[in-house]
Amino acid sequence: MTGAEQDLARRLGQFELFSMLPADLLLRMAKSSVLHSYGAREEVFCEGDEINSLLLVLEGDVCAVKRSSDGREQVLAHLKAGDLISLAPLLLQKNACHTESGRASHPTKVLSISLELFHEIAESSPEFHRALQRCLAGRLEQLSFLAASLSLQSARSRLAAFLIRQADQGGQPAGITQEEIAAEIGTVREIVARLLRDFARAGWLERKRQHLVLKNRAALEEEAQRW
């Protein structure tokens, strides 16, 4: 047993999903894990690849996306520290594969944990199994909101809501491209470019060194609430 393994076990126990597990199980998870580091915009996993281990976001942000045959992307979720990757297919299928792709939004660390140990814990700990169910329910709620937003809100309103979320989260250190914004809100780059120009002309925002700075949050909030 190394000090690094003990530190990792303690860190795992701080995540809500694993907080009910005893110290010996957390240590077994730490011992069976492999740490992977990714740079900004680097691919973490690909749709169709077999899931060979339980993937846990340890630090950073993994952007889960669905890609069309022509290369367009729709962001489904941002997975943060403590979130599991591709949990639904892992629980529902044998020899499961990723049903989406994922890339690091900024420097990110992902922990790869033994599938055998994961299934052992899930089958032996009712509390852990219930925690997994709550996690799945949360993901379903997020997807339900996304579907409603794409169906009922205009691209203009979705962009306003996205800009507010970015401001509240501190934005992205490396800036964000118009293609990435389009993937976030379910539209194309040309529409994003036009809407950003409209917002800038209205005095709602300005671009500074590849960062979007809100100048009239109240106006953007009013636009974001249109359904």
PyRosetta script that sets phi, psi and omega in degrees:
from pyrosetta import init, pose_from_sequence

init()
pose = pose_from_sequence("MTGAEQDLARRLGQFELFSMLPADLLLRMAKSSVLHSYGAREEVFCEGDEINSLLLVLEGDVCAVKRSSDGREQVLAHLKAGDLISLAPLLLQKNACHTESGRASHPTKVLSISLELFHEIAESSPEFHRALQRCLAGRLEQLSFLAASLSLQSARSRLAAFLIRQADQGGQPAGITQEEIAAEIGTVREIVARLLRDFARAGWLERKRQHLVLKNRAALEEEAQRW")
pose.set_psi(1, 126.2)
pose.set_omega(1, -179.1)
pose.set_phi(2, -104.3)
pose.set_psi(2, 163.5)
pose.set_omega(2, 177.2)
pose.set_phi(3, -63.1)
pose.set_psi(3, -35.7)
pose.set_omega(3, 179.2)
pose.set_phi(4, -63.8)
pose.set_psi(4, -39.7)
pose.set_omega(4, 178.9)
pose.set_phi(5, -66.2)
pose.set_psi(5, -40.2)
pose.set_omega(5, 177.8)
pose.set_phi(6, -64.1)
pose.set_psi(6, -42.5)
pose.set_omega(6, 178.5)
pose.set_phi(7, -62.6)
pose.set_psi(7, -42.3)
pose.set_omega(7, 179.8)
pose.set_phi(8, -65.4)
pose.set_psi(8, -41.1)
pose.set_omega(8, 178.0)
pose.set_phi(9, -60.0)
pose.set_psi(9, -42.7)
pose.set_omega(9, 178.3)
pose.set_phi(10, -64.0)
pose.set_psi(10, -39.0)
pose.set_omega(10, -179.8)
pose.set_phi(11, -66.0)
pose.set_psi(11, -40.8)
pose.set_omega(11, 177.7)
pose.set_phi(12, -61.4)
pose.set_psi(12, -40.2)
pose.set_omega(12, -179.4)
pose.set_phi(13, -65.9)
pose.set_psi(13, -16.6)
pose.set_omega(13, 178.7)
pose.set_phi(14, -82.1)
pose.set_psi(14, -16.7)
pose.set_omega(14, 176.5)
pose.set_phi(15, -77.6)
pose.set_psi(15, 138.3)
pose.set_omega(15, -176.6)
pose.set_phi(16, -55.5)
pose.set_psi(16, -39.6)
pose.set_omega(16, -175.8)
pose.set_phi(17, -62.7)
pose.set_psi(17, -31.6)
pose.set_omega(17, -176.1)
pose.set_phi(18, -108.3)
pose.set_psi(18, 3.4)
pose.set_omega(18, -170.8)
pose.set_phi(19, -65.4)
pose.set_psi(19, -22.2)
pose.set_omega(19, -178.5)
pose.set_phi(20, -88.1)
pose.set_psi(20, -6.1)
pose.set_omega(20, -175.9)
pose.set_phi(21, -80.2)
pose.set_psi(21, 143.6)
pose.set_omega(21, 178.3)
pose.set_phi(22, -70.0)
pose.set_psi(22, 161.8)
pose.set_omega(22, -174.5)
pose.set_phi(23, -60.6)
pose.set_psi(23, -34.9)
pose.set_omega(23, -177.4)
pose.set_phi(24, -68.3)
pose.set_psi(24, -35.5)
pose.set_omega(24, 177.1)
pose.set_phi(25, -70.4)
pose.set_psi(25, -40.1)
pose.set_omega(25, 177.0)
pose.set_phi(26, -61.4)
pose.set_psi(26, -38.5)
pose.set_omega(26, 178.8)
pose.set_phi(27, -68.0)
pose.set_psi(27, -38.9)
pose.set_omega(27, 176.5)
pose.set_phi(28, -62.8)
pose.set_psi(28, -39.5)
pose.set_omega(28, 176.5)
pose.set_phi(29, -62.0)
pose.set_psi(29, -44.6)
pose.set_omega(29, -179.4)
pose.set_phi(30, -62.5)
pose.set_psi(30, -41.2)
pose.set_omega(30, -178.9)
pose.set_phi(31, -67.7)
pose.set_psi(31, -32.7)
pose.set_omega(31, -175.8)
pose.set_phi(32, -88.2)
pose.set_psi(32, 1.3)
pose.set_omega(32, -171.4)
pose.set_phi(33, -96.0)
pose.set_psi(33, 159.5)
pose.set_omega(33, 174.2)
pose.set_phi(34, -129.5)
pose.set_psi(34, 132.5)
pose.set_omega(34, -177.9)
pose.set_phi(35, -94.5)
pose.set_psi(35, 132.2)
pose.set_omega(35, 177.5)
pose.set_phi(36, -120.9)
pose.set_psi(36, 136.6)
pose.set_omega(36, 178.8)
pose.set_phi(37, -113.6)
pose.set_psi(37, 140.9)
pose.set_omega(37, -177.7)
pose.set_phi(38, -132.9)
pose.set_psi(38, 142.3)
pose.set_omega(38, 174.9)
pose.set_phi(39, -85.7)
pose.set_psi(39, 170.4)
pose.set_omega(39, -179.8)
pose.set_phi(40, -57.2)
pose.set_psi(40, 131.8)
pose.set_omega(40, 177.6)
pose.set_phi(41, 70.9)
pose.set_psi(41, 9.3)
pose.set_omega(41, 177.8)
pose.set_phi(42, -81.4)
pose.set_psi(42, 140.3)
pose.set_omega(42, -179.0)
pose.set_phi(43, -67.5)
pose.set_psi(43, 133.2)
pose.set_omega(43, 179.8)
pose.set_phi(44, -102.4)
pose.set_psi(44, -43.2)
pose.set_omega(44, 176.6)
pose.set_phi(45, -153.4)
pose.set_psi(45, 161.1)
pose.set_omega(45, -174.5)
pose.set_phi(46, -125.7)
pose.set_psi(46, 142.2)
pose.set_omega(46, 176.5)
pose.set_phi(47, -57.0)
pose.set_psi(47, 133.6)
pose.set_omega(47, 178.9)
pose.set_phi(48, 94.8)
pose.set_psi(48, -17.6)
pose.set_omega(48, 177.9)
pose.set_phi(49, -72.2)
pose.set_psi(49, 141.9)
pose.set_omega(49, 178.5)
pose.set_phi(50, -68.2)
pose.set_psi(50, 142.9)
pose.set_omega(50, 178.6)
pose.set_phi(51, -88.8)
pose.set_psi(51, 107.3)
pose.set_omega(51, -175.3)
pose.set_phi(52, -98.3)
pose.set_psi(52, -9.2)
pose.set_omega(52, -179.9)
pose.set_phi(53, -157.0)
pose.set_psi(53, 162.5)
pose.set_omega(53, 174.7)
pose.set_phi(54, -78.3)
pose.set_psi(54, 125.6)
pose.set_omega(54, -177.8)
pose.set_phi(55, -106.6)
pose.set_psi(55, 123.7)
pose.set_omega(55, -178.9)
pose.set_phi(56, -120.6)
pose.set_psi(56, 128.9)
pose.set_omega(56, 175.2)
pose.set_phi(57, -73.9)
pose.set_psi(57, 116.6)
pose.set_omega(57, -179.1)
pose.set_phi(58, -91.9)
pose.set_psi(58, -40.5)
pose.set_omega(58, 177.5)
pose.set_phi(59, -146.6)
pose.set_psi(59, 150.2)
pose.set_omega(59, 172.4)
pose.set_phi(60, 95.9)
pose.set_psi(60, -146.9)
pose.set_omega(60, -172.3)
pose.set_phi(61, -151.6)
pose.set_psi(61, 124.8)
pose.set_omega(61, 174.7)
pose.set_phi(62, -109.6)
pose.set_psi(62, 121.1)
pose.set_omega(62, -179.6)
pose.set_phi(63, -90.6)
pose.set_psi(63, 113.2)
pose.set_omega(63, 179.4)
pose.set_phi(64, -88.4)
pose.set_psi(64, 125.5)
pose.set_omega(64, -174.4)
pose.set_phi(65, -131.8)
pose.set_psi(65, 153.3)
pose.set_omega(65, 170.9)
pose.set_phi(66, -111.0)
pose.set_psi(66, 132.4)
pose.set_omega(66, -177.0)
pose.set_phi(67, -113.3)
pose.set_psi(67, 140.1)
pose.set_omega(67, 176.3)
pose.set_phi(68, -88.0)
pose.set_psi(68, 171.8)
pose.set_omega(68, -178.9)
pose.set_phi(69, -66.4)
pose.set_psi(69, -23.6)
pose.set_omega(69, 179.8)
pose.set_phi(70, -93.2)
pose.set_psi(70, 7.0)
pose.set_omega(70, 174.6)
pose.set_phi(71, 95.2)
pose.set_psi(71, -4.5)
pose.set_omega(71, 176.7)
pose.set_phi(72, -69.5)
pose.set_psi(72, 151.3)
pose.set_omega(72, -178.2)
pose.set_phi(73, -124.2)
pose.set_psi(73, 148.0)
pose.set_omega(73, 168.9)
pose.set_phi(74, -126.6)
pose.set_psi(74, 120.5)
pose.set_omega(74, 177.1)
pose.set_phi(75, -73.1)
pose.set_psi(75, 127.1)
pose.set_omega(75, 179.2)
pose.set_phi(76, -95.5)
pose.set_psi(76, -36.6)
pose.set_omega(76, -177.2)
pose.set_phi(77, -167.3)
pose.set_psi(77, 159.6)
pose.set_omega(77, 170.2)
pose.set_phi(78, -113.1)
pose.set_psi(78, 118.0)
pose.set_omega(78, -178.1)
pose.set_phi(79, -94.4)
pose.set_psi(79, 123.2)
pose.set_omega(79, -175.3)
pose.set_phi(80, -105.9)
pose.set_psi(80, -178.9)
pose.set_omega(80, 179.9)
pose.set_phi(81, -54.8)
pose.set_psi(81, 128.7)
pose.set_omega(81, -178.5)
pose.set_phi(82, 95.7)
pose.set_psi(82, -7.8)
pose.set_omega(82, 179.5)
pose.set_phi(83, -88.7)
pose.set_psi(83, 145.5)
pose.set_omega(83, 175.6)
pose.set_phi(84, -95.0)
pose.set_psi(84, 144.4)
pose.set_omega(84, -179.8)
pose.set_phi(85, -94.0)
pose.set_psi(85, 134.1)
pose.set_omega(85, 175.7)
pose.set_phi(86, 53.1)
pose.set_psi(86, 46.9)
pose.set_omega(86, -178.0)
pose.set_phi(87, -68.2)
pose.set_psi(87, -42.7)
pose.set_omega(87, -175.8)
pose.set_phi(88, -59.1)
pose.set_psi(88, -54.1)
pose.set_omega(88, 179.1)
pose.set_phi(89, -62.8)
pose.set_psi(89, -31.0)
pose.set_omega(89, -179.7)
pose.set_phi(90, -65.1)
pose.set_psi(90, -36.3)
pose.set_omega(90, -179.3)
pose.set_phi(91, -84.8)
pose.set_psi(91, -26.0)
pose.set_omega(91, -172.8)
pose.set_phi(92, -93.5)
pose.set_psi(92, -20.2)
pose.set_omega(92, -171.8)
pose.set_phi(93, -132.2)
pose.set_psi(93, 153.3)
pose.set_omega(93, 165.5)
pose.set_phi(94, -89.5)
pose.set_psi(94, 149.6)
pose.set_omega(94, -176.5)
pose.set_phi(95, 51.3)
pose.set_psi(95, 46.1)
pose.set_omega(95, -174.7)
pose.set_phi(96, -67.1)
pose.set_psi(96, 152.0)
pose.set_omega(96, 175.9)
pose.set_phi(97, -122.4)
pose.set_psi(97, 156.8)
pose.set_omega(97, 175.9)
pose.set_phi(98, -65.5)
pose.set_psi(98, 132.7)
pose.set_omega(98, 179.9)
pose.set_phi(99, -96.2)
pose.set_psi(99, 2.1)
pose.set_omega(99, 177.3)
pose.set_phi(100, -151.4)
pose.set_psi(100, 177.7)
pose.set_omega(100, 176.7)
pose.set_phi(101, -112.5)
pose.set_psi(101, 163.8)
pose.set_omega(101, -179.6)
pose.set_phi(102, -147.0)
pose.set_psi(102, 142.1)
pose.set_omega(102, 176.5)
pose.set_phi(103, -134.9)
pose.set_psi(103, 156.2)
pose.set_omega(103, 178.7)
pose.set_phi(104, -75.9)
pose.set_psi(104, 128.7)
pose.set_omega(104, 176.8)
pose.set_phi(105, -74.9)
pose.set_psi(105, -30.5)
pose.set_omega(105, 174.5)
pose.set_phi(106, -154.8)
pose.set_psi(106, 178.4)
pose.set_omega(106, -177.0)
pose.set_phi(107, -47.7)
pose.set_psi(107, 126.3)
pose.set_omega(107, -168.6)
pose.set_phi(108, -139.8)
pose.set_psi(108, 147.0)
pose.set_omega(108, 175.0)
pose.set_phi(109, -120.0)
pose.set_psi(109, 132.1)
pose.set_omega(109, -179.4)
pose.set_phi(110, -123.8)
pose.set_psi(110, 133.5)
pose.set_omega(110, -179.7)
pose.set_phi(111, -99.9)
pose.set_psi(111, 130.1)
pose.set_omega(111, 177.2)
pose.set_phi(112, -103.5)
pose.set_psi(112, 118.6)
pose.set_omega(112, -173.8)
pose.set_phi(113, -117.5)
pose.set_psi(113, 144.2)
pose.set_omega(113, -179.3)
pose.set_phi(114, -51.1)
pose.set_psi(114, 126.6)
pose.set_omega(114, 176.7)
pose.set_phi(115, -64.5)
pose.set_psi(115, -37.6)
pose.set_omega(115, -179.8)
pose.set_phi(116, -59.8)
pose.set_psi(116, -44.5)
pose.set_omega(116, 179.5)
pose.set_phi(117, -67.6)
pose.set_psi(117, -40.0)
pose.set_omega(117, 178.7)
pose.set_phi(118, -58.7)
pose.set_psi(118, -48.0)
pose.set_omega(118, -179.6)
pose.set_phi(119, -65.8)
pose.set_psi(119, -36.6)
pose.set_omega(119, 177.7)
pose.set_phi(120, -60.4)
pose.set_psi(120, -45.3)
pose.set_omega(120, -178.9)
pose.set_phi(121, -68.0)
pose.set_psi(121, -42.7)
pose.set_omega(121, -178.8)
pose.set_phi(122, -61.9)
pose.set_psi(122, -35.4)
pose.set_omega(122, -178.3)
pose.set_phi(123, -80.5)
pose.set_psi(123, -26.1)
pose.set_omega(123, -174.7)
pose.set_phi(124, -98.0)
pose.set_psi(124, -15.8)
pose.set_omega(124, -176.4)
pose.set_phi(125, -118.8)
pose.set_psi(125, 103.0)
pose.set_omega(125, 177.6)
pose.set_phi(126, -58.7)
pose.set_psi(126, -36.2)
pose.set_omega(126, -179.7)
pose.set_phi(127, -64.8)
pose.set_psi(127, -42.1)
pose.set_omega(127, 178.6)
pose.set_phi(128, -65.7)
pose.set_psi(128, -40.1)
pose.set_omega(128, 179.3)
pose.set_phi(129, -62.5)
pose.set_psi(129, -40.5)
pose.set_omega(129, 177.5)
pose.set_phi(130, -66.4)
pose.set_psi(130, -35.5)
pose.set_omega(130, 177.3)
pose.set_phi(131, -64.4)
pose.set_psi(131, -38.3)
pose.set_omega(131, 176.5)
pose.set_phi(132, -63.7)
pose.set_psi(132, -39.2)
pose.set_omega(132, 178.6)
pose.set_phi(133, -64.5)
pose.set_psi(133, -40.3)
pose.set_omega(133, 177.9)
pose.set_phi(134, -64.6)
pose.set_psi(134, -38.0)
pose.set_omega(134, 178.3)
pose.set_phi(135, -62.4)
pose.set_psi(135, -45.1)
pose.set_omega(135, 178.5)
pose.set_phi(136, -63.8)
pose.set_psi(136, -39.9)
pose.set_omega(136, 178.9)
pose.set_phi(137, -62.4)
pose.set_psi(137, -39.8)
pose.set_omega(137, 177.7)
pose.set_phi(138, -63.8)
pose.set_psi(138, -41.3)
pose.set_omega(138, 178.2)
pose.set_phi(139, -63.9)
pose.set_psi(139, -41.1)
pose.set_omega(139, 179.5)
pose.set_phi(140, -62.5)
pose.set_psi(140, -40.9)
pose.set_omega(140, 178.4)
pose.set_phi(141, -62.9)
pose.set_psi(141, -41.0)
pose.set_omega(141, 178.1)
pose.set_phi(142, -62.2)
pose.set_psi(142, -44.2)
pose.set_omega(142, -179.8)
pose.set_phi(143, -66.8)
pose.set_psi(143, -35.3)
pose.set_omega(143, 177.2)
pose.set_phi(144, -63.5)
pose.set_psi(144, -42.8)
pose.set_omega(144, 178.1)
pose.set_phi(145, -65.3)
pose.set_psi(145, -40.4)
pose.set_omega(145, 179.2)
pose.set_phi(146, -61.7)
pose.set_psi(146, -44.9)
pose.set_omega(146, 179.9)
pose.set_phi(147, -61.5)
pose.set_psi(147, -42.5)
pose.set_omega(147, 179.0)
pose.set_phi(148, -64.4)
pose.set_psi(148, -41.9)
pose.set_omega(148, -179.8)
pose.set_phi(149, -63.2)
pose.set_psi(149, -45.2)
pose.set_omega(149, -179.3)
pose.set_phi(150, -65.8)
pose.set_psi(150, -31.9)
pose.set_omega(150, -176.9)
pose.set_phi(151, -83.1)
pose.set_psi(151, -36.1)
pose.set_omega(151, -167.3)
pose.set_phi(152, -111.4)
pose.set_psi(152, -20.3)
pose.set_omega(152, -178.9)
pose.set_phi(153, -100.6)
pose.set_psi(153, 149.2)
pose.set_omega(153, 174.1)
pose.set_phi(154, -75.5)
pose.set_psi(154, 160.7)
pose.set_omega(154, 176.3)
pose.set_phi(155, -60.1)
pose.set_psi(155, -33.6)
pose.set_omega(155, 178.7)
pose.set_phi(156, -61.8)
pose.set_psi(156, -45.9)
pose.set_omega(156, 179.7)
pose.set_phi(157, -68.3)
pose.set_psi(157, -39.3)
pose.set_omega(157, 179.2)
pose.set_phi(158, -65.1)
pose.set_psi(158, -38.0)
pose.set_omega(158, 178.4)
pose.set_phi(159, -66.1)
pose.set_psi(159, -42.2)
pose.set_omega(159, 178.4)
pose.set_phi(160, -60.1)
pose.set_psi(160, -44.2)
pose.set_omega(160, 179.2)
pose.set_phi(161, -63.5)
pose.set_psi(161, -40.3)
pose.set_omega(161, 179.6)
pose.set_phi(162, -64.0)
pose.set_psi(162, -43.3)
pose.set_omega(162, -179.1)
pose.set_phi(163, -62.4)
pose.set_psi(163, -37.7)
pose.set_omega(163, 178.3)
pose.set_phi(164, -66.6)
pose.set_psi(164, -43.9)
pose.set_omega(164, 178.0)
pose.set_phi(165, -60.7)
pose.set_psi(165, -42.8)
pose.set_omega(165, 179.4)
pose.set_phi(166, -61.2)
pose.set_psi(166, -42.3)
pose.set_omega(166, 179.7)
pose.set_phi(167, -64.0)
pose.set_psi(167, -41.4)
pose.set_omega(167, -179.2)
pose.set_phi(168, -67.6)
pose.set_psi(168, -29.5)
pose.set_omega(168, -179.3)
pose.set_phi(169, -91.5)
pose.set_psi(169, -0.1)
pose.set_omega(169, -180.0)
pose.set_phi(170, 89.0)
pose.set_psi(170, 6.1)
pose.set_omega(170, 178.9)
pose.set_phi(171, 70.6)
pose.set_psi(171, -169.9)
pose.set_omega(171, 178.4)
pose.set_phi(172, -110.0)
pose.set_psi(172, 129.2)
pose.set_omega(172, -175.6)
pose.set_phi(173, -53.4)
pose.set_psi(173, -38.7)
pose.set_omega(173, -176.7)
pose.set_phi(174, -91.0)
pose.set_psi(174, 12.4)
pose.set_omega(174, -174.8)
pose.set_phi(175, 76.7)
pose.set_psi(175, -179.2)
pose.set_omega(175, -179.1)
pose.set_phi(176, -143.2)
pose.set_psi(176, 138.7)
pose.set_omega(176, -178.2)
pose.set_phi(177, -85.4)
pose.set_psi(177, 163.3)
pose.set_omega(177, 177.5)
pose.set_phi(178, -66.5)
pose.set_psi(178, -32.4)
pose.set_omega(178, 175.6)
pose.set_phi(179, -63.3)
pose.set_psi(179, -40.7)
pose.set_omega(179, 179.2)
pose.set_phi(180, -67.8)
pose.set_psi(180, -38.5)
pose.set_omega(180, 176.1)
pose.set_phi(181, -63.3)
pose.set_psi(181, -42.4)
pose.set_omega(181, 179.3)
pose.set_phi(182, -59.2)
pose.set_psi(182, -40.8)
pose.set_omega(182, 178.7)
pose.set_phi(183, -66.5)
pose.set_psi(183, -32.9)
pose.set_omega(183, 179.8)
pose.set_phi(184, -68.9)
pose.set_psi(184, -38.1)
pose.set_omega(184, -171.5)
pose.set_phi(185, -107.7)
pose.set_psi(185, 2.8)
pose.set_omega(185, 174.2)
pose.set_phi(186, 75.6)
pose.set_psi(186, 49.0)
pose.set_omega(186, 176.7)
pose.set_phi(187, -147.5)
pose.set_psi(187, -160.2)
pose.set_omega(187, -178.9)
pose.set_phi(188, -116.5)
pose.set_psi(188, 162.1)
pose.set_omega(188, -174.6)
pose.set_phi(189, -58.5)
pose.set_psi(189, -39.0)
pose.set_omega(189, -176.7)
pose.set_phi(190, -61.5)
pose.set_psi(190, -39.5)
pose.set_omega(190, 178.9)
pose.set_phi(191, -69.5)
pose.set_psi(191, -39.9)
pose.set_omega(191, 176.8)
pose.set_phi(192, -59.8)
pose.set_psi(192, -45.3)
pose.set_omega(192, -179.4)
pose.set_phi(193, -60.2)
pose.set_psi(193, -44.1)
pose.set_omega(193, 180.0)
pose.set_phi(194, -65.2)
pose.set_psi(194, -43.5)
pose.set_omega(194, -178.7)
pose.set_phi(195, -67.0)
pose.set_psi(195, -38.6)
pose.set_omega(195, 177.4)
pose.set_phi(196, -63.2)
pose.set_psi(196, -38.5)
pose.set_omega(196, 176.1)
pose.set_phi(197, -63.6)
pose.set_psi(197, -42.0)
pose.set_omega(197, 178.5)
pose.set_phi(198, -61.2)
pose.set_psi(198, -44.8)
pose.set_omega(198, -179.7)
pose.set_phi(199, -64.6)
pose.set_psi(199, -39.3)
pose.set_omega(199, 179.7)
pose.set_phi(200, -66.1)
pose.set_psi(200, -43.1)
pose.set_omega(200, 179.0)
pose.set_phi(201, -63.4)
pose.set_psi(201, -32.8)
pose.set_omega(201, 179.0)
pose.set_phi(202, -77.9)
pose.set_psi(202, -7.4)
pose.set_omega(202, -179.6)
pose.set_phi(203, 82.0)
pose.set_psi(203, 18.9)
pose.set_omega(203, -177.8)
pose.set_phi(204, -85.7)
pose.set_psi(204, -25.2)
pose.set_omega(204, -179.8)
pose.set_phi(205, -157.0)
pose.set_psi(205, 168.3)
pose.set_omega(205, 171.5)
pose.set_phi(206, -147.3)
pose.set_psi(206, 154.8)
pose.set_omega(206, 179.8)
pose.set_phi(207, -98.6)
pose.set_psi(207, 128.2)
pose.set_omega(207, 177.7)
pose.set_phi(208, -128.7)
pose.set_psi(208, 112.0)
pose.set_omega(208, 177.0)
pose.set_phi(209, 50.3)
pose.set_psi(209, 52.9)
pose.set_omega(209, 177.5)
pose.set_phi(210, 70.7)
pose.set_psi(210, 7.3)
pose.set_omega(210, 176.0)
pose.set_phi(211, -111.0)
pose.set_psi(211, 143.3)
pose.set_omega(211, 177.5)
pose.set_phi(212, -96.2)
pose.set_psi(212, 122.7)
pose.set_omega(212, -176.4)
pose.set_phi(213, -110.7)
pose.set_psi(213, 123.8)
pose.set_omega(213, -179.5)
pose.set_phi(214, -74.1)
pose.set_psi(214, 132.1)
pose.set_omega(214, 178.6)
pose.set_phi(215, -111.5)
pose.set_psi(215, -23.2)
pose.set_omega(215, 179.4)
pose.set_phi(216, -140.5)
pose.set_psi(216, 81.3)
pose.set_omega(216, -176.4)
pose.set_phi(217, -63.6)
pose.set_psi(217, -37.7)
pose.set_omega(217, -177.7)
pose.set_phi(218, -60.0)
pose.set_psi(218, -41.6)
pose.set_omega(218, 179.8)
pose.set_phi(219, -66.4)
pose.set_psi(219, -40.1)
pose.set_omega(219, 178.4)
pose.set_phi(220, -66.6)
pose.set_psi(220, -39.2)
pose.set_omega(220, 178.8)
pose.set_phi(221, -64.2)
pose.set_psi(221, -39.4)
pose.set_omega(221, 177.6)
pose.set_phi(222, -63.4)
pose.set_psi(222, -42.6)
pose.set_omega(222, 178.5)
pose.set_phi(223, -65.6)
pose.set_psi(223, -40.0)
pose.set_omega(223, -177.7)
pose.set_phi(224, -65.1)
pose.set_psi(224, -24.3)
pose.set_omega(224, -177.3)
pose.set_phi(225, -87.0)
pose.set_psi(225, 1.2)
pose.set_omega(225, -179.9)
pose.set_phi(226, -78.7)
pose.set_psi(226, 125.5)
pose.set_omega(226, 177.3)
pose.set_phi(227, -127.0)
pose.dump_pdb("model.pdb")
